[in-house]
Amino acid sequence: MAEENAAQHQSHGPSSGGPRPSGPGGGRPGGPAKRGKRNFVRKKKVCRFCVDKADFIDYKKAEILAPFIQERGKILPRRMTGTCARHQRWLTVAIKRAQNIALLPFAAEL
Amino acid sequence: MEERQYDLIFICRPDTPEAEIDKVIATLEHVAAEKGGKVESVNKWGRKRMAYRVRKLREGYFVYMVIRSSHGEVVKELERRLKVADPVIKYLTVRLDEELKRQEKLKRHRERRAARRPRKTPAPAPSMPGTTDQAAAPPTAPAV
């Protein structure tokens, strides 16, 4: 009886790292249960423009755009920078404008 | 028709005397006025290094202007003038009013949401102690 009660208590409680007491991950309540072989932790990248709450990306500020291009002048993809889709869309336009007025390079010079 | 706003940037040869650049700016202002637009601001960025070589030059004198006009004719004429102007090596015109309008809209939207948020936050707050109580309960159960 007591055992059953205890089990019920545990199952009713919020998922704190799985119902089994021997289960791993008890230190992080509410965290997603890890499964599979490759469970390396990747740091979540956050869109820099969302953090700044940018409603507009100015093509005239080359120093803001510079971190989003490669050494060779290519625009970095979203998966590298963590920029959200909407801001990446604006960012590309801004970079292309800046390139046209020689604020940013099209390609690295020889 | 509503008014449009344009950014106009042009680059002069770095060795152009200041007076020459002022003359170019003056002509552009004149042309804009003639075509029914107006130059809202002129901002000389001065000598800057260009990201790549233009006409074998590495540096240029940047001038940034904001132009307002109700139609695109002004831009056509301004670009023609810039093309024939001797000291000018590069120019760019960008229509910005639509983007600025979008920016305004998003800003208003954000402000409205920010105004609404204070009323929203107290609601989930009372439920928080309940969840913490439940979370506290299971650890005590195995102990008993």
gemmi code that builds the backbone of each chain (N, CA, C; Angstrom):
import gemmi

chains = {
    "A": [
        ("MET", (0.832, -1.204, 0.000), (0.000, 0.000, 0.000), (0.869, 1.258, 0.000)),
        ("ALA", (1.768, 1.271, 0.944), (2.636, 2.450, 1.063), (3.456, 2.619, -0.203)),
        ("GLU", (3.890, 1.467, -0.704), (4.703, 1.542, -1.923), (3.884, 2.095, -3.082)),
        ("GLU", (2.663, 1.581, -3.165), (1.795, 2.047, -4.253), (1.557, 3.549, -4.156)),
        ("ASN", (1.295, 3.978, -2.937), (1.061, 5.403, -2.736), (2.264, 6.229, -3.178)),
        ("ALA", (3.392, 5.758, -2.791), (4.606, 6.504, -3.137), (4.763, 6.578, -4.647)),
        ("ALA", (4.492, 5.413, -5.309), (4.625, 5.393, -6.765), (3.653, 6.363, -7.405)),
        ("GLN", (2.444, 6.365, -6.865), (1.441, 7.278, -7.421), (1.870, 8.721, -7.245)),
        ("HIS", (2.388, 8.985, -6.071), (2.847, 10.354, -5.801), (3.850, 10.779, -6.843)),
        ("GLN", (4.771, 9.883, -7.078), (5.843, 10.240, -8.001), (5.319, 10.451, -9.409)),
        ("SER", (4.409, 9.556, -9.808), (3.925, 9.676, -11.189), (3.041, 10.909, -11.356)),
        ("HIS", (2.364, 11.282, -10.285), (1.500, 12.454, -10.415), (2.288, 13.747, -10.433)),
        ("GLY", (3.410, 13.730, -9.796), (4.214, 14.953, -9.740), (4.676, 15.352, -11.142)),
        ("PRO", (5.110, 16.596, -11.284), (5.629, 17.046, -12.584), (6.882, 16.276, -12.952)),
        ("SER", (7.024, 16.003, -14.198), (8.109, 15.137, -14.663), (9.458, 15.715, -14.269)),
        ("SER", (9.978, 15.196, -13.192), (11.277, 15.697, -12.757), (12.340, 14.671, -13.125)),
        ("GLY", (12.656, 14.634, -14.407), (13.714, 13.762, -14.874), (13.306, 12.306, -14.948)),
        ("GLY", (12.048, 12.034, -15.206), (11.593, 10.653, -15.386), (11.057, 10.086, -14.087)),
        ("PRO", (10.167, 9.077, -14.200), (9.517, 8.521, -13.016), (10.438, 7.633, -12.179)),
        ("ARG", (11.435, 7.021, -12.813), (12.307, 6.103, -12.062), (13.281, 6.891, -11.196)),
        ("PRO", (13.401, 6.458, -9.933), (14.330, 7.171, -9.052), (15.778, 7.003, -9.489)),
        ("SER", (16.060, 5.892, -10.163), (17.437, 5.657, -10.590), (17.758, 6.336, -11.910)),
        ("GLY", (16.722, 6.928, -12.510), (16.916, 7.575, -13.821), (17.870, 8.757, -13.738)),
        ("PRO", (18.575, 8.992, -14.834), (19.509, 10.114, -14.845), (18.774, 11.440, -15.086)),
        ("GLY", (19.480, 12.495, -14.902), (18.902, 13.815, -15.223), (17.958, 14.301, -14.162)),
        ("GLY", (18.116, 13.840, -12.911), (17.239, 14.302, -11.849), (17.546, 15.741, -11.451)),
        ("GLY", (18.712, 16.180, -11.800), (19.106, 17.534, -11.409), (18.387, 18.618, -12.189)),
        ("ARG", (17.872, 18.235, -13.380), (17.219, 19.275, -14.185), (15.737, 18.976, -14.310)),
        ("PRO", (14.893, 19.527, -13.447), (13.466, 19.281, -13.573), (12.895, 20.013, -14.774)),
        ("GLY", (12.005, 19.353, -15.451), (11.374, 20.008, -16.603), (12.199, 19.934, -17.861)),
        ("GLY", (13.405, 19.453, -17.769), (14.266, 19.369, -18.933), (13.836, 18.226, -19.829)),
        ("PRO", (14.150, 18.319, -21.128), (13.743, 17.246, -22.025), (14.530, 15.975, -21.747)),
        ("ALA", (13.828, 14.842, -21.782), (14.499, 13.572, -21.560), (15.422, 13.288, -22.725)),
        ("LYS", (16.677, 12.989, -22.404), (17.629, 12.761, -23.487), (17.568, 11.310, -23.918)),
        ("ARG", (17.603, 11.088, -25.194), (17.539, 9.740, -25.740), (18.541, 9.626, -26.870)),
        ("GLY", (18.873, 8.397, -27.239), (19.754, 8.197, -28.374), (21.214, 8.293, -27.968)),
        ("LYS", (22.074, 7.974, -28.937), (23.501, 7.930, -28.648), (24.115, 9.328, -28.635)),
        ("ARG", (23.763, 10.093, -29.684), (24.415, 11.400, -29.794), (23.582, 12.450, -29.073)),
        ("ASN", (23.842, 12.627, -27.814), (23.133, 13.706, -27.143), (24.128, 14.763, -26.679)),
        ("PHE", (24.889, 15.288, -27.651), (25.787, 16.400, -27.324), (24.938, 17.651, -27.184)),
        ("VAL", (25.367, 18.517, -26.329), (24.592, 19.734, -26.068), (25.107, 20.852, -26.965)),
        ("ARG", (24.200, 21.355, -27.785), (24.580, 22.467, -28.645), (23.973, 23.742, -28.069)),
        ("LYS", (24.793, 24.747, -27.994), (24.300, 26.010, -27.442), (23.312, 26.639, -28.425)),
        ("LYS", (22.174, 27.036, -27.905), (21.138, 27.622, -28.767), (21.554, 29.023, -29.172)),
        ("LYS", (21.628, 29.207, -30.478), (21.990, 30.539, -30.969), (20.730, 31.395, -31.051)),
        ("VAL", (20.869, 32.632, -30.673), (19.721, 33.537, -30.695), (19.979, 34.631, -31.713)),
        ("CYS", (18.921, 34.969, -32.410), (19.018, 36.026, -33.421), (19.419, 37.334, -32.756)),
        ("ARG", (20.502, 37.892, -33.234), (21.009, 39.106, -32.598), (20.069, 40.286, -32.790)),
        ("PHE", (19.392, 40.282, -33.922), (18.506, 41.421, -34.205), (17.230, 41.327, -33.374)),
        ("CYS", (16.834, 40.096, -33.049), (15.664, 39.931, -32.191), (15.991, 40.383, -30.773)),
        ("VAL", (17.211, 40.106, -30.342), (17.633, 40.527, -29.009), (17.600, 42.055, -28.919)),
        ("ASP", (18.072, 42.691, -29.983), (18.069, 44.159, -30.008), (16.707, 44.725, -30.371)),
        ("LYS", (15.765, 43.858, -30.674), (14.420, 44.269, -31.109), (14.500, 45.218, -32.312)),
        ("ALA", (15.254, 44.794, -33.303), (15.461, 45.630, -34.483), (14.258, 45.542, -35.421)),
        ("ASP", (13.713, 46.704, -35.770), (12.619, 46.737, -36.736), (13.137, 47.076, -38.123)),
        ("PHE", (14.416, 47.373, -38.201), (14.969, 47.862, -39.451), (16.479, 47.658, -39.389)),
        ("ILE", (17.027, 47.121, -40.454), (18.473, 46.932, -40.495), (19.061, 47.951, -41.462)),
        ("ASP", (19.886, 48.815, -40.939), (20.406, 49.918, -41.736), (21.604, 49.458, -42.563)),
        ("TYR", (21.484, 49.646, -43.878), (22.580, 49.226, -44.748), (23.779, 50.158, -44.628)),
        ("LYS", (23.588, 51.325, -44.027), (24.671, 52.296, -43.939), (25.640, 51.973, -42.810)),
        ("LYS", (25.204, 51.113, -41.882), (26.081, 50.782, -40.762), (26.832, 49.491, -41.067)),
        ("ALA", (27.935, 49.667, -41.757), (28.689, 48.499, -42.212), (29.225, 47.689, -41.046)),
        ("GLU", (29.507, 48.353, -39.921), (30.103, 47.634, -38.787), (29.100, 46.666, -38.162)),
        ("ILE", (27.797, 46.945, -38.341), (26.781, 46.011, -37.849), (26.683, 44.797, -38.775)),
        ("LEU", (26.834, 45.049, -40.063), (26.659, 43.971, -41.047), (27.905, 43.099, -41.162)),
        ("ALA", (29.048, 43.663, -40.832), (30.316, 42.971, -41.060), (30.394, 41.576, -40.428)),
        ("PRO", (29.894, 41.381, -39.192), (29.990, 40.025, -38.618), (29.204, 38.965, -39.392)),
        ("PHE", (28.341, 39.379, -40.306), (27.499, 38.405, -41.003), (28.014, 38.064, -42.396)),
        ("ILE", (29.227, 38.476, -42.693), (29.826, 38.053, -43.954), (31.129, 37.326, -43.663)),
        ("GLN", (31.466, 36.433, -44.586), (32.697, 35.672, -44.434), (33.891, 36.534, -44.819)),
        ("GLU", (35.065, 35.993, -44.562), (36.291, 36.694, -44.939), (36.307, 36.964, -46.444)),
        ("ARG", (35.753, 35.995, -47.160), (35.779, 36.122, -48.619), (34.668, 37.040, -49.138)),
        ("GLY", (33.807, 37.459, -48.265), (32.759, 38.380, -48.684), (31.388, 37.753, -48.814)),
        ("LYS", (31.315, 36.438, -48.604), (30.016, 35.767, -48.716), (29.130, 36.086, -47.518)),
        ("ILE", (27.835, 36.074, -47.743), (26.896, 36.262, -46.641), (26.782, 34.944, -45.884)),
        ("LEU", (26.909, 35.010, -44.564), (26.833, 33.796, -43.759), (25.400, 33.270, -43.706)),
        ("PRO", (25.240, 31.949, -43.778), (23.889, 31.389, -43.717), (23.323, 31.485, -42.306)),
        ("ARG", (22.031, 31.329, -42.232), (21.313, 31.421, -40.969), (21.785, 30.386, -39.957)),
        ("ARG", (22.100, 29.198, -40.472), (22.484, 28.120, -39.557), (23.799, 28.426, -38.853)),
        ("MET", (24.592, 29.316, -39.406), (25.859, 29.678, -38.775), (25.668, 30.784, -37.748)),
        ("THR", (24.813, 31.726, -38.051), (24.712, 32.919, -37.206), (23.537, 32.866, -36.251)),
        ("GLY", (22.555, 32.000, -36.535), (21.393, 31.910, -35.664), (20.375, 33.008, -35.891)),
        ("THR", (20.551, 33.770, -36.941), (19.607, 34.843, -37.235), (18.250, 34.247, -37.615)),
        ("CYS", (17.176, 34.876, -37.202), (15.850, 34.361, -37.534), (15.540, 34.668, -39.005)),
        ("ALA", (14.549, 33.984, -39.538), (14.269, 34.065, -40.972), (13.972, 35.485, -41.412)),
        ("ARG", (13.148, 36.149, -40.635), (12.749, 37.488, -41.021), (13.937, 38.443, -41.047)),
        ("HIS", (14.748, 38.370, -40.006), (15.885, 39.284, -39.964), (16.947, 38.924, -40.985)),
        ("GLN", (17.064, 37.645, -41.278), (18.026, 37.258, -42.315), (17.612, 37.849, -43.658)),
        ("ARG", (16.326, 37.872, -43.886), (15.799, 38.435, -45.124), (16.155, 39.917, -45.222)),
        ("TRP", (15.969, 40.614, -44.140), (16.309, 42.039, -44.145), (17.804, 42.233, -44.245)),
        ("LEU", (18.513, 41.352, -43.543), (19.967, 41.469, -43.492), (20.587, 41.315, -44.883)),
        ("THR", (20.098, 40.344, -45.636), (20.644, 40.129, -46.979), (20.483, 41.369, -47.832)),
        ("VAL", (19.304, 41.968, -47.754), (19.062, 43.175, -48.551), (20.030, 44.270, -48.127)),
        ("ALA", (20.187, 44.437, -46.822), (21.072, 45.485, -46.304), (22.513, 45.244, -46.745)),
        ("ILE", (22.950, 43.991, -46.684), (24.327, 43.679, -47.080), (24.533, 43.973, -48.556)),
        ("LYS", (23.543, 43.612, -49.359), (23.679, 43.822, -50.799), (23.711, 45.304, -51.142)),
        ("ARG", (22.956, 46.077, -50.415), (23.001, 47.526, -50.645), (24.356, 48.077, -50.253)),
        ("ALA", (24.841, 47.637, -49.109), (26.134, 48.120, -48.630), (27.245, 47.746, -49.610)),
        ("GLN", (27.102, 46.580, -50.225), (28.109, 46.165, -51.210), (28.093, 47.100, -52.411)),
        ("ASN", (26.915, 47.530, -52.792), (26.794, 48.368, -53.972), (27.437, 49.729, -53.810)),
        ("ILE", (27.508, 50.208, -52.573), (28.090, 51.526, -52.376), (29.470, 51.405, -51.712)),
        ("ALA", (30.069, 50.235, -51.881), (31.458, 50.011, -51.464), (31.669, 50.116, -49.963)),
        ("LEU", (30.619, 49.877, -49.190), (30.801, 49.825, -47.739), (31.215, 48.430, -47.304)),
        ("LEU", (30.808, 47.437, -48.098), (31.211, 46.054, -47.839), (31.739, 45.471, -49.150)),
        ("PRO", (32.659, 44.540, -49.040), (33.209, 43.962, -50.267), (32.284, 42.898, -50.882)),
        ("PHE", (32.343, 42.784, -52.196), (31.653, 41.687, -52.884), (32.471, 40.410, -52.705)),
        ("ALA", (33.776, 40.580, -52.814), (34.703, 39.466, -52.647), (36.006, 40.031, -52.123)),
        ("ALA", (36.740, 39.202, -51.433), (38.016, 39.664, -50.893), (38.957, 40.017, -52.028)),
        ("GLU", (39.753, 41.041, -51.833), (40.670, 41.444, -52.888), (41.926, 40.603, -52.839)),
        ("LEU", (42.506, 40.467, -53.988), (43.703, 39.625, -54.077), (44.912, 40.358, -53.487)),
    ],
    "B": [
        ("MET", (-0.482, 61.780, -54.623), (0.383, 60.631, -54.298), (1.177, 60.941, -53.031)),
        ("GLU", (1.329, 59.923, -52.313), (2.081, 60.113, -51.065), (3.547, 60.430, -51.359)),
        ("GLU", (4.187, 60.920, -50.340), (5.582, 61.321, -50.519), (6.526, 60.141, -50.329)),
        ("ARG", (7.497, 60.090, -51.200), (8.493, 59.025, -51.091), (9.769, 59.579, -50.491)),
        ("GLN", (10.502, 58.687, -49.872), (11.777, 59.108, -49.305), (12.903, 58.268, -49.890)),
        ("TYR", (13.948, 58.944, -50.265), (15.085, 58.243, -50.864), (16.356, 58.570, -50.106)),
        ("ASP", (17.227, 57.599, -50.077), (18.593, 57.814, -49.607), (19.458, 57.929, -50.846)),
        ("LEU", (20.282, 58.938, -50.859), (21.193, 59.070, -51.984), (22.607, 59.196, -51.434)),
        ("ILE", (23.438, 58.251, -51.818), (24.841, 58.309, -51.396), (25.683, 58.433, -52.652)),
        ("PHE", (26.609, 59.344, -52.660), (27.555, 59.334, -53.770), (28.977, 59.484, -53.254)),
        ("ILE", (29.887, 58.955, -54.046), (31.298, 58.954, -53.660), (32.074, 59.772, -54.674)),
        ("CYS", (32.872, 60.713, -54.170), (33.721, 61.523, -55.045), (35.158, 61.031, -54.948)),
        ("ARG", (35.948, 61.448, -55.920), (37.382, 61.150, -55.852), (37.955, 61.776, -54.573)),
        ("PRO", (38.863, 61.079, -53.927), (39.367, 61.598, -52.650), (40.151, 62.902, -52.786)),
        ("ASP", (40.668, 63.154, -53.979), (41.483, 64.365, -54.128), (40.658, 65.581, -54.565)),
        ("THR", (39.323, 65.421, -54.591), (38.496, 66.562, -54.985), (38.518, 67.623, -53.893)),
        ("PRO", (38.713, 68.880, -54.270), (38.627, 69.922, -53.238), (37.210, 70.040, -52.687)),
        ("GLU", (37.140, 70.463, -51.444), (35.854, 70.578, -50.748), (34.872, 71.444, -51.535)),
        ("ALA", (35.395, 72.509, -52.135), (34.535, 73.445, -52.859), (33.822, 72.739, -54.007)),
        ("GLU", (34.548, 71.846, -54.642), (33.979, 71.112, -55.782), (32.814, 70.229, -55.322)),
        ("ILE", (33.008, 69.601, -54.188), (31.965, 68.727, -53.638), (30.738, 69.540, -53.256)),
        ("ASP", (30.994, 70.701, -52.656), (29.875, 71.583, -52.303), (29.105, 72.002, -53.548)),
        ("LYS", (29.853, 72.175, -54.635), (29.199, 72.578, -55.887), (28.276, 71.459, -56.376)),
        ("VAL", (28.772, 70.217, -56.303), (27.955, 69.070, -56.719), (26.683, 69.001, -55.885)),
        ("ILE", (26.847, 69.160, -54.571), (25.692, 69.114, -53.677), (24.699, 70.216, -54.030)),
        ("ALA", (25.235, 71.408, -54.302), (24.367, 72.541, -54.639), (23.562, 72.255, -55.905)),
        ("THR", (24.253, 71.700, -56.925), (23.530, 71.393, -58.166), (22.434, 70.361, -57.905)),
        ("LEU", (22.756, 69.365, -57.105), (21.761, 68.329, -56.832), (20.552, 68.927, -56.118)),
        ("GLU", (20.813, 69.807, -55.177), (19.707, 70.452, -54.459), (18.846, 71.248, -55.426)),
        ("HIS", (19.536, 71.915, -56.340), (18.826, 72.733, -57.323), (17.952, 71.851, -58.210)),
        ("VAL", (18.541, 70.769, -58.687), (17.809, 69.859, -59.581), (16.597, 69.268, -58.866)),
        ("ALA", (16.805, 68.880, -57.608), (15.711, 68.291, -56.847), (14.566, 69.289, -56.705)),
        ("ALA", (14.929, 70.527, -56.406), (13.899, 71.552, -56.228), (13.154, 71.783, -57.540)),
        ("GLU", (13.908, 71.741, -58.628), (13.305, 71.994, -59.940), (12.271, 70.926, -60.298)),
        ("LYS", (12.571, 69.711, -59.892), (11.704, 68.586, -60.262), (10.617, 68.326, -59.223)),
        ("GLY", (10.519, 69.208, -58.267), (9.429, 69.076, -57.305), (9.740, 68.232, -56.097)),
        ("GLY", (11.017, 67.943, -55.885), (11.385, 67.231, -54.667), (12.111, 68.173, -53.738)),
        ("LYS", (12.594, 67.623, -52.631), (13.433, 68.485, -51.808), (14.472, 67.662, -51.052)),
        ("VAL", (15.618, 68.284, -50.868), (16.696, 67.620, -50.144), (16.484, 67.882, -48.663)),
        ("GLU", (16.278, 66.798, -47.945), (15.949, 66.980, -46.531), (17.202, 67.180, -45.687)),
        ("SER", (18.227, 66.420, -45.997), (19.458, 66.605, -45.231), (20.655, 66.201, -46.077)),
        ("VAL", (21.769, 66.825, -45.786), (23.021, 66.470, -46.434), (24.020, 66.171, -45.332)),
        ("ASN", (24.670, 65.039, -45.463), (25.618, 64.637, -44.431), (26.898, 64.171, -45.112)),
        ("LYS", (27.962, 64.922, -44.893), (29.240, 64.520, -45.490), (29.932, 63.549, -44.557)),
        ("TRP", (30.124, 62.353, -45.025), (30.837, 61.358, -44.218), (32.348, 61.574, -44.299)),
        ("GLY", (32.748, 62.265, -45.336), (34.178, 62.540, -45.484), (34.921, 61.400, -46.156)),
        ("ARG", (36.245, 61.472, -46.078), (37.072, 60.470, -46.740), (36.999, 59.151, -46.005)),
        ("LYS", (36.641, 58.127, -46.750), (36.546, 56.784, -46.156), (37.196, 55.789, -47.104)),
        ("ARG", (37.639, 54.718, -46.511), (38.192, 53.642, -47.313), (37.052, 52.837, -47.915)),
        ("MET", (37.129, 52.569, -49.194), (36.093, 51.770, -49.845), (36.427, 50.287, -49.698)),
        ("ALA", (35.399, 49.466, -49.723), (35.595, 48.035, -49.495), (36.292, 47.368, -50.679)),
        ("TYR", (36.213, 47.986, -51.819), (36.920, 47.469, -52.989), (37.331, 48.652, -53.851)),
        ("ARG", (38.141, 48.375, -54.843), (38.651, 49.472, -55.666), (37.627, 49.904, -56.697)),
        ("VAL", (37.444, 51.209, -56.795), (36.562, 51.772, -57.811), (37.398, 52.737, -58.644)),
        ("ARG", (37.434, 52.516, -59.905), (38.262, 53.316, -60.821), (39.694, 53.439, -60.298)),
        ("LYS", (40.192, 52.323, -59.837), (41.565, 52.214, -59.341), (41.824, 53.032, -58.084)),
        ("LEU", (40.735, 53.466, -57.431), (40.898, 54.236, -56.200), (40.469, 53.377, -55.016)),
        ("ARG", (41.184, 53.545, -53.916), (40.845, 52.775, -52.716), (40.046, 53.609, -51.716)),
        ("GLU", (40.145, 54.910, -51.857), (39.441, 55.791, -50.930), (38.451, 56.654, -51.686)),
        ("GLY", (37.516, 57.191, -50.958), (36.549, 58.065, -51.596), (35.945, 59.017, -50.591)),
        ("TYR", (35.386, 60.103, -51.108), (34.732, 61.074, -50.234), (33.236, 60.798, -50.299)),
        ("PHE", (32.664, 60.314, -49.197), (31.254, 59.899, -49.181), (30.359, 61.068, -48.794)),
        ("VAL", (29.272, 61.219, -49.527), (28.257, 62.208, -49.157), (26.905, 61.492, -49.118)),
        ("TYR", (26.175, 61.725, -48.043), (24.895, 61.062, -47.843), (23.783, 62.110, -47.795)),
        ("MET", (22.757, 61.922, -48.618), (21.644, 62.871, -48.659), (20.327, 62.122, -48.493)),
        ("VAL", (19.347, 62.805, -47.923), (17.995, 62.271, -47.854), (17.113, 63.171, -48.710)),
        ("ILE", (16.379, 62.538, -49.612), (15.561, 63.301, -50.552), (14.108, 62.890, -50.426)),
        ("ARG", (13.233, 63.861, -50.458), (11.800, 63.581, -50.421), (11.191, 64.057, -51.726)),
        ("SER", (10.300, 63.237, -52.233), (9.659, 63.608, -53.477), (8.376, 62.816, -53.615)),
        ("SER", (7.460, 63.344, -54.413), (6.193, 62.626, -54.569), (6.230, 61.698, -55.775)),
        ("HIS", (7.252, 61.810, -56.598), (7.359, 60.898, -57.737), (8.819, 60.612, -58.072)),
        ("GLY", (9.034, 59.642, -58.915), (10.376, 59.158, -59.165), (11.195, 59.939, -60.181)),
        ("GLU", (10.571, 60.912, -60.815), (11.273, 61.696, -61.827), (12.555, 62.322, -61.280)),
        ("VAL", (12.451, 62.772, -60.043), (13.580, 63.449, -59.415), (14.812, 62.546, -59.425)),
        ("VAL", (14.595, 61.293, -59.052), (15.711, 60.360, -58.946), (16.368, 60.159, -60.304)),
        ("LYS", (15.547, 60.075, -61.307), (16.053, 59.861, -62.657), (17.011, 60.998, -63.047)),
        ("GLU", (16.557, 62.202, -62.781), (17.366, 63.361, -63.149), (18.622, 63.449, -62.273)),
        ("LEU", (18.458, 63.181, -60.997), (19.614, 63.246, -60.095), (20.673, 62.230, -60.508)),
        ("GLU", (20.237, 61.038, -60.863), (21.195, 59.998, -61.244), (21.881, 60.366, -62.556)),
        ("ARG", (21.131, 60.996, -63.440), (21.740, 61.419, -64.696), (22.838, 62.446, -64.422)),
        ("ARG", (22.532, 63.377, -63.516), (23.521, 64.403, -63.172), (24.763, 63.774, -62.537)),
        ("LEU", (24.520, 62.819, -61.668), (25.647, 62.178, -60.988), (26.522, 61.415, -61.977)),
        ("LYS", (25.862, 60.862, -62.968), (26.593, 60.069, -63.955), (27.560, 60.948, -64.747)),
        ("VAL", (27.124, 62.164, -65.037), (27.970, 63.040, -65.845), (28.910, 63.894, -64.995)),
        ("ALA", (28.626, 63.980, -63.685), (29.494, 64.796, -62.833), (30.889, 64.183, -62.788)),
        ("ASP", (31.875, 65.031, -62.982), (33.241, 64.542, -63.098), (33.804, 63.922, -61.818)),
        ("PRO", (33.691, 64.610, -60.683), (34.330, 64.039, -59.475), (33.638, 62.807, -58.921)),
        ("VAL", (32.401, 62.555, -59.331), (31.642, 61.450, -58.739), (32.069, 60.126, -59.368)),
        ("ILE", (32.449, 59.168, -58.528), (32.869, 57.871, -59.061), (31.831, 56.784, -58.821)),
        ("LYS", (30.914, 57.012, -57.882), (29.925, 55.982, -57.588), (28.746, 56.610, -56.873)),
        ("TYR", (27.552, 56.097, -57.131), (26.399, 56.620, -56.408), (25.373, 55.515, -56.230)),
        ("LEU", (24.483, 55.720, -55.284), (23.434, 54.735, -55.001), (22.200, 55.460, -54.473)),
        ("THR", (21.064, 55.133, -55.053), (19.807, 55.686, -54.549), (18.960, 54.531, -54.051)),
        ("VAL", (18.408, 54.683, -52.880), (17.570, 53.636, -52.307), (16.262, 54.259, -51.863)),
        ("ARG", (15.168, 53.645, -52.266), (13.875, 54.130, -51.802), (13.603, 53.505, -50.436)),
        ("LEU", (13.329, 54.353, -49.484), (13.260, 53.863, -48.107), (11.902, 54.026, -47.443)),
        ("ASP", (11.001, 54.789, -48.028), (9.776, 55.120, -47.280), (8.960, 53.894, -46.916)),
        ("GLU", (8.974, 52.880, -47.778), (8.166, 51.701, -47.463), (8.749, 50.925, -46.291)),
        ("GLU", (10.062, 50.874, -46.265), (10.699, 50.182, -45.148), (10.514, 50.943, -43.849)),
        ("LEU", (10.564, 52.260, -43.954), (10.369, 53.071, -42.747), (8.944, 52.932, -42.238)),
        ("LYS", (8.036, 52.804, -43.187), (6.637, 52.625, -42.808), (6.459, 51.297, -42.063)),
        ("ARG", (7.115, 50.280, -42.602), (7.053, 48.966, -41.956), (7.658, 49.044, -40.551)),
        ("GLN", (8.755, 49.783, -40.467), (9.415, 49.934, -39.167), (8.472, 50.595, -38.168)),
        ("GLU", (7.792, 51.639, -38.615), (6.829, 52.342, -37.762), (5.745, 51.401, -37.261)),
        ("LYS", (5.272, 50.595, -38.216), (4.184, 49.681, -37.909), (4.609, 48.663, -36.847)),
        ("LEU", (5.801, 48.112, -37.051), (6.299, 47.116, -36.111), (6.530, 47.732, -34.743)),
        ("LYS", (6.980, 48.973, -34.763), (7.252, 49.662, -33.504), (5.943, 49.877, -32.738)),
        ("ARG", (4.924, 50.298, -33.479), (3.623, 50.531, -32.836), (3.087, 49.221, -32.265)),
        ("HIS", (3.230, 48.182, -33.072), (2.772, 46.861, -32.653), (3.467, 46.452, -31.358)),
        ("ARG", (4.762, 46.667, -31.325), (5.549, 46.291, -30.151), (5.124, 47.099, -28.936)),
        ("GLU", (4.881, 48.375, -29.140), (4.485, 49.220, -28.019), (3.129, 48.796, -27.470)),
        ("ARG", (2.249, 48.430, -28.397), (0.926, 47.976, -27.955), (1.051, 46.714, -27.120)),
        ("ARG", (1.910, 45.824, -27.583), (2.099, 44.569, -26.853), (2.719, 44.828, -25.495)),
        ("ALA", (3.658, 45.769, -25.465), (4.326, 46.101, -24.206), (3.332, 46.696, -23.216)),
        ("ALA", (2.374, 47.448, -23.755), (1.372, 48.073, -22.894), (0.428, 47.016, -22.334)),
        ("ARG", (0.220, 45.951, -23.114), (-0.728, 44.925, -22.703), (-0.097, 43.956, -21.708)),
        ("ARG", (1.195, 43.798, -21.805), (1.895, 42.765, -21.041), (1.730, 42.899, -19.520)),
        ("PRO", (1.818, 44.114, -18.957), (1.707, 44.211, -17.492), (0.448, 43.586, -16.925)),
        ("ARG", (-0.647, 43.649, -17.709), (-1.890, 43.041, -17.226), (-1.837, 41.521, -17.353)),
        ("LYS", (-1.033, 41.079, -18.276), (-0.985, 39.637, -18.542), (-0.141, 38.888, -17.520)),
        ("THR", (0.936, 39.479, -17.083), (1.887, 38.782, -16.224), (1.326, 38.362, -14.871)),
        ("PRO", (0.441, 39.153, -14.206), (-0.047, 38.692, -12.901), (-0.851, 37.397, -12.973)),
        ("ALA", (-1.460, 37.135, -14.105), (-2.301, 35.947, -14.242), (-1.535, 34.637, -14.007)),
        ("PRO", (-0.419, 34.396, -14.682), (0.289, 33.141, -14.442), (0.962, 33.095, -13.083)),
        ("ALA", (1.169, 34.221, -12.459), (1.894, 34.272, -11.188), (1.228, 33.443, -10.080)),
        ("PRO", (-0.107, 33.549, -9.881), (-0.723, 32.752, -8.816), (-0.600, 31.247, -9.028)),
        ("SER", (-0.552, 30.825, -10.270), (-0.462, 29.399, -10.549), (0.928, 28.855, -10.232)),
        ("MET", (1.885, 29.739, -10.182), (3.260, 29.311, -9.937), (3.449, 28.633, -8.565)),
        ("PRO", (2.917, 29.224, -7.476), (3.101, 28.553, -6.182), (2.519, 27.147, -6.166)),
        ("GLY", (1.410, 26.969, -6.855), (0.772, 25.653, -6.916), (1.703, 24.609, -7.511)),
        ("THR", (2.333, 24.967, -8.593), (3.224, 24.028, -9.263), (4.439, 23.743, -8.396)),
        ("THR", (4.906, 24.759, -7.704), (6.076, 24.540, -6.865), (5.723, 23.628, -5.692)),
        ("ASP", (4.492, 23.742, -5.197), (4.046, 22.867, -4.117), (4.045, 21.414, -4.576)),
        ("GLN", (3.535, 21.229, -5.769), (3.486, 19.874, -6.301), (4.888, 19.327, -6.500)),
        ("ALA", (5.754, 20.208, -6.953), (7.131, 19.782, -7.176), (7.797, 19.423, -5.858)),
        ("ALA", (7.400, 20.131, -4.807), (8.015, 19.888, -3.509), (7.500, 18.591, -2.878)),
        ("ALA", (6.275, 18.188, -3.278), (5.653, 17.036, -2.640), (6.376, 15.711, -2.911)),
        ("PRO", (6.687, 15.379, -4.166), (7.268, 14.064, -4.428), (8.541, 13.759, -3.657)),
        ("PRO", (9.457, 14.703, -3.482), (10.669, 14.358, -2.725), (10.365, 13.968, -1.288)),
        ("THR", (9.299, 14.564, -0.725), (8.976, 14.245, 0.667), (8.351, 12.849, 0.786)),
        ("ALA", (7.619, 12.457, -0.271), (6.895, 11.179, -0.227), (7.831, 9.979, -0.018)),
        ("PRO", (8.911, 9.849, -0.780), (9.780, 8.682, -0.566), (10.414, 8.688, 0.813)),
        ("ALA", (10.635, 9.859, 1.367), (11.260, 9.967, 2.676), (10.364, 9.389, 3.749)),
        ("VAL", (9.021, 9.560, 3.584), (8.058, 9.035, 4.563), (7.727, 7.577, 4.296)),
    ],
}
model = gemmi.Model(1)
for chain_id, residues in chains.items():
    chain = gemmi.Chain(chain_id)
    for i, (resn, *xyz) in enumerate(residues, 1):
        res = gemmi.Residue()
        res.name, res.seqid = resn, gemmi.SeqId(i, " ")
        for name, pos in zip(("N", "CA", "C"), xyz):
            atom = gemmi.Atom()
            atom.name, atom.element = name, gemmi.Element(name[0])
            atom.pos, atom.b_iso = gemmi.Position(*pos), 0.0
            res.add_atom(atom)
        chain.add_residue(res)
    model.add_chain(chain)
structure = gemmi.Structure()
structure.add_model(model)
structure.setup_entities()
